[in-house]
């Protein structure tokens, strides 16, 4: 059995960062592509601005905390917390389930 080193955790975190920022880009790109293919998706510029602020802001908060916190369990837990908050705000903006 091999021990997990700090270098292994750093490599994992780098991969997760790339995956996270790629997800942000793909989520923002999906409605733009869908608008070209169907009339069912009709986003305005303000929708894209709202989504961009929400997604990029959430990812930036995760990045800042990741720089400050060295414990990988706390990093992942905080990232999941922020992702949950962003998802709830996104859902509320999309369908308004909380009012």
MIZA-65498 format. One line per 4 residues: number of its first residue (from 1); their letters; for each residue x, y, z of N, C-alpha, C, O. Coordinates in nm, 2 decimals. Layout:
% residues N
NUM = a = X/Y/Z/X/Y/Z/X/Y/Z/X/Y/Z ~ ...
//
This chain:
% residues 99
1 = xxxx = 0.08/-0.12/0.00/0.00/0.00/0.00/0.09/0.12/0.00/0.18/0.13/0.08 ~ 0.06/0.22/-0.09/0.14/0.34/-0.09/0.07/0.45/-0.02/-0.05/0.46/-0.02 ~ 0.15/0.54/0.03/0.10/0.66/0.10/0.07/0.77/0.00/0.14/0.78/-0.10 ~ -0.03/0.85/0.03/-0.06/0.96/-0.06/0.02/1.08/-0.01/0.02/1.11/0.11
5 = xxxx = 0.09/1.14/-0.10/0.18/1.25/-0.07/0.12/1.38/-0.10/0.02/1.39/-0.17 ~ 0.18/1.49/-0.05/0.13/1.62/-0.08/0.14/1.65/-0.23/0.05/1.72/-0.28 ~ 0.24/1.59/-0.29/0.25/1.61/-0.44/0.14/1.55/-0.51/0.09/1.60/-0.61 ~ 0.09/1.43/-0.46/-0.02/1.36/-0.53/-0.15/1.45/-0.51/-0.23/1.46/-0.60
9 = xxxx = -0.17/1.51/-0.39/-0.28/1.59/-0.36/-0.28/1.72/-0.45/-0.38/1.76/-0.50 ~ -0.16/1.77/-0.47/-0.15/1.89/-0.55/-0.18/1.86/-0.69/-0.25/1.94/-0.76 ~ -0.14/1.75/-0.74/-0.17/1.71/-0.88/-0.32/1.69/-0.90/-0.38/1.72/-1.00 ~ -0.38/1.62/-0.79/-0.53/1.60/-0.80/-0.60/1.74/-0.80/-0.70/1.76/-0.88
13 = xxxx = -0.56/1.83/-0.71/-0.62/1.96/-0.71/-0.61/2.04/-0.84/-0.70/2.10/-0.88 ~ -0.49/2.03/-0.90/-0.47/2.09/-1.04/-0.57/2.03/-1.14/-0.63/2.11/-1.22 ~ -0.59/1.90/-1.14/-0.68/1.84/-1.23/-0.82/1.88/-1.20/-0.90/1.91/-1.29 ~ -0.86/1.89/-1.07/-0.99/1.94/-1.04/-1.02/2.08/-1.08/-1.13/2.12/-1.11
17 = xxxx = -0.91/2.17/-1.07/-0.92/2.31/-1.11/-0.95/2.32/-1.26/-1.04/2.39/-1.30 ~ -0.88/2.24/-1.33/-0.90/2.24/-1.48/-1.04/2.19/-1.51/-1.11/2.25/-1.60 ~ -1.08/2.09/-1.45/-1.22/2.04/-1.47/-1.32/2.14/-1.43/-1.42/2.15/-1.50 ~ -1.30/2.21/-1.32/-1.40/2.30/-1.27/-1.41/2.42/-1.37/-1.52/2.46/-1.40
21 = xxxx = -1.30/2.48/-1.41/-1.31/2.60/-1.50/-1.36/2.55/-1.63/-1.43/2.63/-1.70 ~ -1.33/2.43/-1.68/-1.39/2.38/-1.80/-1.54/2.36/-1.79/-1.61/2.39/-1.89 ~ -1.59/2.32/-1.68/-1.73/2.31/-1.65/-1.80/2.44/-1.66/-1.90/2.45/-1.72 ~ -1.74/2.54/-1.60/-1.79/2.68/-1.61/-1.80/2.72/-1.75/-1.91/2.78/-1.79
25 = xxxx = -1.70/2.70/-1.83/-1.70/2.74/-1.97/-1.81/2.67/-2.05/-1.88/2.73/-2.13 ~ -1.82/2.54/-2.03/-1.92/2.46/-2.10/-2.06/2.49/-2.06/-2.15/2.50/-2.15 ~ -2.08/2.52/-1.93/-2.22/2.56/-1.89/-2.26/2.69/-1.95/-2.37/2.71/-1.99 ~ -2.16/2.78/-1.96/-2.20/2.91/-2.03/-2.21/2.90/-2.18/-2.28/2.98/-2.24
29 = xxxx = -2.14/2.81/-2.24/-2.14/2.79/-2.38/-2.27/2.71/-2.43/-2.32/2.73/-2.54 ~ -2.32/2.62/-2.34/-2.43/2.54/-2.38/-2.56/2.62/-2.43/-2.61/2.58/-2.53 ~ -2.60/2.72/-2.35/-2.72/2.79/-2.40/-2.69/2.87/-2.53/-2.78/2.88/-2.62 ~ -2.57/2.92/-2.55/-2.54/2.99/-2.67/-2.54/2.89/-2.79/-2.59/2.93/-2.90
33 = xxxx = -2.50/2.77/-2.78/-2.50/2.67/-2.88/-2.65/2.63/-2.90/-2.70/2.62/-3.02 ~ -2.72/2.61/-2.80/-2.86/2.56/-2.81/-2.95/2.67/-2.88/-3.04/2.63/-2.95 ~ -2.92/2.80/-2.85/-2.99/2.90/-2.92/-2.98/2.90/-3.07/-3.07/2.94/-3.14 ~ -2.86/2.85/-3.12/-2.84/2.84/-3.26/-2.92/2.72/-3.32/-2.95/2.72/-3.44
37 = xxxx = -2.95/2.62/-3.24/-3.01/2.50/-3.29/-3.16/2.49/-3.27/-3.23/2.41/-3.34 ~ -3.22/2.56/-3.18/-3.36/2.55/-3.15/-3.41/2.69/-3.10/-3.34/2.77/-3.05 ~ -3.54/2.70/-3.12/-3.61/2.82/-3.07/-3.66/2.81/-2.92/-3.71/2.90/-2.86 ~ -3.64/2.69/-2.86/-3.68/2.66/-2.73/-3.59/2.73/-2.62/-3.64/2.76/-2.51
41 = xxxx = -3.47/2.76/-2.66/-3.38/2.83/-2.57/-3.37/2.98/-2.62/-3.34/3.01/-2.73 ~ -3.40/3.07/-2.53/-3.41/3.21/-2.57/-3.35/3.30/-2.45/-3.42/3.36/-2.37 ~ -3.22/3.30/-2.44/-3.15/3.37/-2.34/-3.12/3.51/-2.39/-3.09/3.53/-2.51 ~ -3.13/3.61/-2.30/-3.09/3.75/-2.34/-2.95/3.77/-2.29/-2.89/3.69/-2.22
45 = xxxx = -2.90/3.89/-2.32/-2.76/3.93/-2.27/-2.76/3.93/-2.12/-2.66/3.89/-2.06 ~ -2.87/3.98/-2.06/-2.87/3.98/-1.91/-2.87/3.84/-1.85/-2.81/3.82/-1.74 ~ -2.93/3.74/-1.92/-2.92/3.60/-1.87/-2.77/3.55/-1.87/-2.73/3.49/-1.77 ~ -2.70/3.58/-1.98/-2.56/3.54/-1.98/-2.48/3.62/-1.88/-2.39/3.56/-1.82
49 = xxxx = -2.51/3.74/-1.86/-2.43/3.82/-1.75/-2.46/3.76/-1.62/-2.36/3.74/-1.54 ~ -2.58/3.73/-1.58/-2.62/3.67/-1.46/-2.55/3.54/-1.44/-2.49/3.51/-1.34 ~ -2.56/3.45/-1.54/-2.50/3.32/-1.53/-2.34/3.33/-1.52/-2.28/3.26/-1.44 ~ -2.29/3.42/-1.59/-2.14/3.44/-1.59/-2.10/3.49/-1.45/-2.00/3.44/-1.39
53 = xxxx = -2.17/3.59/-1.39/-2.13/3.63/-1.26/-2.15/3.52/-1.16/-2.06/3.50/-1.07 ~ -2.26/3.45/-1.17/-2.28/3.34/-1.07/-2.18/3.23/-1.08/-2.12/3.19/-0.98 ~ -2.15/3.18/-1.20/-2.06/3.07/-1.22/-1.91/3.11/-1.20/-1.84/3.04/-1.12 ~ -1.87/3.22/-1.25/-1.73/3.27/-1.24/-1.71/3.31/-1.10/-1.60/3.29/-1.04
57 = xxxx = -1.81/3.38/-1.04/-1.79/3.42/-0.90/-1.78/3.30/-0.80/-1.70/3.30/-0.71 ~ -1.86/3.20/-0.82/-1.85/3.08/-0.74/-1.72/3.01/-0.76/-1.66/2.97/-0.66 ~ -1.67/3.00/-0.88/-1.54/2.94/-0.90/-1.43/3.02/-0.85/-1.33/2.96/-0.80 ~ -1.44/3.15/-0.85/-1.34/3.23/-0.80/-1.33/3.22/-0.64/-1.22/3.22/-0.59
61 = xxxx = -1.45/3.21/-0.58/-1.45/3.19/-0.43/-1.38/3.06/-0.40/-1.31/3.05/-0.30 ~ -1.41/2.96/-0.47/-1.35/2.83/-0.45/-1.20/2.84/-0.46/-1.12/2.78/-0.38 ~ -1.15/2.91/-0.57/-1.01/2.93/-0.59/-0.94/3.00/-0.47/-0.84/2.96/-0.42 ~ -1.00/3.11/-0.42/-0.94/3.18/-0.31/-0.93/3.10/-0.19/-0.83/3.10/-0.12
65 = xxxx = -1.04/3.03/-0.16/-1.04/2.94/-0.04/-0.93/2.83/-0.06/-0.86/2.79/0.04 ~ -0.92/2.78/-0.18/-0.82/2.67/-0.20/-0.68/2.72/-0.18/-0.59/2.64/-0.14 ~ -0.65/2.84/-0.21/-0.52/2.90/-0.19/-0.49/2.91/-0.04/-0.38/2.90/0.00 ~ -0.59/2.94/0.04/-0.57/2.97/0.18/-0.58/2.84/0.26/-0.51/2.83/0.37
69 = xxxx = -0.66/2.75/0.22/-0.68/2.63/0.31/-0.59/2.51/0.25/-0.60/2.49/0.13 ~ -0.52/2.45/0.33/-0.43/2.34/0.29/-0.49/2.20/0.31/-0.44/2.10/0.25 ~ -0.59/2.19/0.40/-0.65/2.06/0.43/-0.74/2.02/0.31/-0.83/2.09/0.28 ~ -0.71/1.91/0.24/-0.78/1.87/0.12/-0.93/1.84/0.15/-1.02/1.86/0.07
73 = xxxx = -0.96/1.79/0.27/-1.10/1.75/0.31/-1.18/1.88/0.32/-1.29/1.89/0.27 ~ -1.12/1.98/0.38/-1.19/2.11/0.40/-1.20/2.18/0.26/-1.31/2.24/0.23 ~ -1.10/2.17/0.18/-1.11/2.23/0.04/-1.23/2.17/-0.04/-1.31/2.24/-0.09 ~ -1.23/2.03/-0.04/-1.34/1.97/-0.11/-1.48/1.99/-0.05/-1.57/2.02/-0.12
77 = xxxx = -1.48/1.99/0.08/-1.61/2.02/0.15/-1.66/2.16/0.11/-1.78/2.18/0.09 ~ -1.57/2.26/0.12/-1.61/2.40/0.09/-1.65/2.41/-0.06/-1.74/2.48/-0.09 ~ -1.57/2.34/-0.15/-1.61/2.35/-0.29/-1.75/2.29/-0.31/-1.82/2.35/-0.39 ~ -1.78/2.18/-0.25/-1.91/2.12/-0.26/-2.02/2.21/-0.21/-2.13/2.22/-0.26
81 = xxxx = -1.99/2.28/-0.10/-2.08/2.38/-0.04/-2.11/2.49/-0.14/-2.23/2.53/-0.16 ~ -2.01/2.55/-0.20/-2.02/2.66/-0.30/-2.10/2.61/-0.42/-2.19/2.68/-0.47 ~ -2.07/2.49/-0.47/-2.13/2.44/-0.58/-2.28/2.42/-0.55/-2.37/2.45/-0.64 ~ -2.32/2.38/-0.43/-2.46/2.36/-0.39/-2.53/2.49/-0.39/-2.64/2.51/-0.44
85 = xxxx = -2.46/2.60/-0.34/-2.52/2.73/-0.33/-2.55/2.78/-0.47/-2.65/2.84/-0.50 ~ -2.45/2.77/-0.56/-2.46/2.82/-0.70/-2.57/2.74/-0.77/-2.65/2.80/-0.84 ~ -2.58/2.61/-0.74/-2.69/2.53/-0.81/-2.83/2.58/-0.76/-2.92/2.59/-0.84 ~ -2.84/2.61/-0.63/-2.97/2.65/-0.58/-3.01/2.79/-0.63/-3.12/2.81/-0.66
89 = xxxx = -2.91/2.88/-0.64/-2.94/3.01/-0.70/-2.98/2.99/-0.85/-3.07/3.06/-0.90 ~ -2.91/2.91/-0.92/-2.94/2.88/-1.06/-3.08/2.82/-1.08/-3.15/2.87/-1.16 ~ -3.11/2.73/-0.99/-3.25/2.67/-1.00/-3.36/2.77/-0.97/-3.46/2.78/-1.04 ~ -3.33/2.85/-0.87/-3.43/2.96/-0.84/-3.44/3.06/-0.95/-3.56/3.10/-0.98
93 = xxxx = -3.33/3.09/-1.02/-3.34/3.18/-1.13/-3.41/3.12/-1.25/-3.48/3.19/-1.33 ~ -3.40/2.99/-1.26/-3.46/2.92/-1.38/-3.61/2.90/-1.36/-3.69/2.93/-1.45 ~ -3.65/2.85/-1.25/-3.79/2.81/-1.23/-3.86/2.87/-1.11/-3.98/2.86/-1.10 ~ -3.79/2.94/-1.02/-3.85/3.00/-0.91/-3.92/2.91/-0.81/-4.04/2.93/-0.78
97 = xxx = -3.85/2.81/-0.76/-3.92/2.71/-0.68/-3.93/2.75/-0.53/-4.01/2.69/-0.46 ~ -3.86/2.86/-0.49/-3.86/2.90/-0.35/-3.96/3.01/-0.32/-3.96/3.05/-0.20 ~ -4.04/3.05/-0.41/-4.14/3.15/-0.37/-4.28/3.12/-0.43/-4.37/3.19/-0.40
//
